[in-house]
Amino acid sequence: MNAHKSKAKAASLARRQRRVRGKIHGNAVCPRLRVTRSGSHIYAQIIDDDAGKTLASASSLTAEFKKGDKSGATVEGAELVGKLVGKAASRAHITKVVFDRGGYLYHGRVKALAEGARESGLQF
């Protein structure tokens, strides 16, 4: 892929992210569950936007995830990360969140992460 196309793709993602973030906001009562993905990994954070703090997080790079034999580039790995972030949220006494798909389509790994988080008790 040449440099111009990758810059245009990144700019398009940034526009979608701004559009999604303009509509949702997390606070202490109902924080934001943010999803970020790359080609080989997936990350999830629960963020209190008012305080500017990350309350809980999980990713395909954590030691707990690496105990299994899954990859962050697969739907199964993303579902496991969703379950891990749900466990981390319950340890932080968080039950309800707002889902921030971060400009990505609600499909594939993003959807699997959301479903895994719901299975572990998060409501959104």
C-alpha positions as CSV (number, residue, x, y, z in Angstrom):
1,M,0.0,0.0,0.0
2,N,1.5,3.3,-0.9
3,A,1.9,6.2,1.6
4,H,-1.0,8.3,0.2
5,K,-3.5,5.5,0.6
6,S,-2.4,4.6,4.2
7,K,-2.6,8.3,5.2
8,A,-6.1,8.5,3.7
9,K,-7.1,5.4,5.5
10,A,-5.8,6.7,8.8
11,A,-7.6,10.0,8.3
12,S,-10.8,8.2,7.6
13,L,-10.5,6.2,10.8
14,A,-9.8,9.4,12.8
15,R,-12.9,11.0,11.4
16,R,-15.0,8.0,12.4
17,Q,-13.5,8.0,15.8
18,R,-14.3,11.7,16.4
19,R,-17.9,11.1,15.2
20,V,-18.4,8.2,17.6
21,R,-16.7,10.0,20.5
22,G,-18.9,13.1,20.0
23,K,-21.9,11.1,20.9
24,I,-20.7,9.1,24.0
25,H,-19.1,10.1,27.2
26,G,-18.1,8.0,30.2
27,N,-18.3,9.1,33.9
28,A,-17.8,7.5,37.3
29,V,-21.3,6.0,37.3
30,C,-21.2,4.7,33.7
31,P,-17.7,4.7,32.3
32,R,-16.7,4.2,28.7
33,L,-15.5,0.8,27.3
34,R,-13.0,1.7,24.6
35,V,-11.9,-0.9,22.0
36,T,-8.7,-0.5,20.0
37,R,-7.4,-3.1,17.5
38,S,-4.4,-3.6,15.4
39,G,-3.6,-6.4,12.9
40,S,-2.3,-8.7,15.6
41,H,-3.7,-7.5,18.9
42,I,-6.8,-6.1,20.5
43,Y,-7.1,-3.8,23.5
44,A,-10.0,-2.8,25.8
45,Q,-10.0,0.0,28.5
46,I,-12.7,1.2,30.8
47,I,-12.3,4.9,31.1
48,D,-13.8,7.6,33.4
49,D,-13.7,10.7,31.0
50,D,-14.6,13.2,33.8
51,A,-11.5,12.2,35.8
52,G,-9.4,11.3,32.8
53,K,-8.5,7.9,34.3
54,T,-8.4,4.3,33.1
55,L,-10.4,2.2,35.7
56,A,-9.7,-1.3,34.2
57,S,-8.1,-2.7,31.1
58,A,-7.3,-5.9,29.3
59,S,-5.5,-6.8,26.1
60,S,-4.1,-9.6,24.1
61,L,-0.6,-8.7,25.5
62,T,-1.4,-9.4,29.2
63,A,0.0,-12.4,30.9
64,E,-3.5,-13.7,31.8
65,F,-4.4,-13.7,28.1
66,K,-1.1,-15.4,27.1
67,K,-1.8,-18.3,29.4
68,G,-4.2,-19.6,26.7
69,D,-3.3,-20.5,23.2
70,K,-5.4,-17.8,21.4
71,S,-4.2,-14.9,19.3
72,G,-5.4,-11.3,19.5
73,A,-5.9,-11.4,15.7
74,T,-8.8,-13.9,16.0
75,V,-12.4,-13.6,17.0
76,E,-11.9,-16.2,19.7
77,G,-9.0,-14.1,21.2
78,A,-11.1,-11.0,21.1
79,E,-13.9,-12.7,23.0
80,L,-11.4,-13.8,25.6
81,V,-10.1,-10.2,26.0
82,G,-13.8,-9.2,26.4
83,K,-14.2,-11.7,29.3
84,L,-10.9,-10.5,30.9
85,V,-12.0,-6.8,30.8
86,G,-15.4,-7.9,32.3
87,K,-13.5,-9.6,35.2
88,A,-11.3,-6.6,35.7
89,A,-14.4,-4.4,35.7
90,S,-16.1,-6.5,38.3
91,R,-13.0,-6.3,40.5
92,A,-13.3,-2.5,40.2
93,H,-17.0,-2.7,41.1
94,I,-18.2,-1.6,37.6
95,T,-21.3,-3.2,36.2
96,K,-22.6,-0.7,33.6
97,V,-20.6,0.9,30.8
98,V,-21.0,2.8,27.5
99,F,-19.5,1.0,24.5
100,D,-17.0,2.9,22.3
101,R,-16.3,1.0,19.2
102,G,-13.7,3.6,18.2
103,G,-14.7,4.0,14.6
104,Y,-14.5,0.3,13.9
105,L,-17.5,-1.5,12.5
106,Y,-19.5,-3.5,15.1
107,H,-18.5,-6.8,13.4
108,G,-15.9,-9.5,13.8
109,R,-13.4,-8.9,16.6
110,V,-15.1,-5.8,18.0
111,K,-18.4,-7.6,18.2
112,A,-16.7,-10.7,19.8
113,L,-15.1,-8.5,22.5
114,A,-18.4,-6.8,23.3
115,E,-20.2,-10.2,23.6
116,G,-17.4,-11.6,25.8
117,A,-17.7,-8.5,28.1
118,R,-21.5,-9.0,28.3
119,E,-21.0,-12.7,29.2
120,S,-18.8,-11.7,32.1
121,G,-21.4,-9.4,33.5
122,L,-21.0,-5.9,32.0
123,Q,-24.2,-4.2,30.9
124,F,-24.3,-1.9,27.8
